[in-house]
Amino acid sequence: MKTFFLTQHFATVRLTLQLLLLGLLSACATLPEDYPKEESFAVPASAETPLGLTATAWVNSNDGLSGFFPMQSGSDALAARLRMIERAEVSLDAQYFLMKPDLAGHIFCQELLLAANRGVRVRFLLDDIFTKVRHEELFILDAHENIEVRLYNPVAKRGFFFLNFFGDFKRANRRMHNKSFTADSQLTIVGGRNIAAEYFDLNINTEFEDFDVLGVGKVATDVSATFDLFWNSRRSLPLEALDVEFTEAELDIVRQQMKREFDEAYTSVFAAAMENKIIKELIDTKDQLFAAES
């Protein structure tokens, strides 16, 4: 008889837990995959821009082959991105798995804003799952008339995040691990680095190794085509789909914080990266530092 009552007790507890779990899952917040957005595509490469002159000179002198320059050093990788942003005149397409609200993230965001101020079209596609940067910072970028930010397959932050994730695990588990950065559809960087301090040797207490390749020629066109596929995917949502709002006063506070960090880092990080001799020769001149594809 005692065994019977224990069995009944555990059955009741199990049923209660199952009903509770179903109730929680039914209350999970979800985001639409069919949120309306406009398609856009990479700007056709032009030989009339500074980066176009560099790319054309390489291609013409190497029988149309793509060129590659390996970047094992984090400082080289940061310098290349910053130099490309500074030299871009038409477009910047950035696609990353994660970004952090640290020194690297703020430098990157500030430089994108400066490029947009010059009239450069910026498209920034970011996977949502491990990105730690605050939504306020992304909204600041997106508020610029020349910048659009999209999140790949975002998980709703309202309610319980983990319940939102596991409540629709089949969808939420589809992530975008691509990492590419393309300027004027002429030069592109692909590899393992995301936008965070440890990827660029900015964390002096951390030993961290990664690898990037700077490419020129047809490879930049190929990377741009892949970027467009993800950018126009039904899983890439504009920020408006998040149903999150910030006041202008809240955004201004974050703007000042970002600018203050950028100003403090100017001489110690940004200026040093921009004076990187190898990257300056590679991007600012037609010096033959690339290695042709075989």
Secondary structure, 3 states (H helix, E strand, C coil): CHHHHHHHHHHHHHHHHHHHHHHHHHCCCCCCCCCCCCCCCCCCCCCCCHHHHHHHHHHHHCCCCCEEEEECCHHHHHHHHHHHHHHCCCEEEEEECCECCCHHHHHHHHHHHHHHHCCCEEEEEEECCCCCCCHHHHHHHHHCCCEEEEEECCCCCCCCHHHHHHHCHHHHCCCCCCCEEEECCCEEEEECCCECHHHHCCCCCCCCCCCEEEEECHHHHHHHHHHHHHHCCCCEEEHHHHCCCCCHHHHHHHHHHHHHHHHHHHHHHHHHHHCCHHHHHHHHCCCCCCEECC
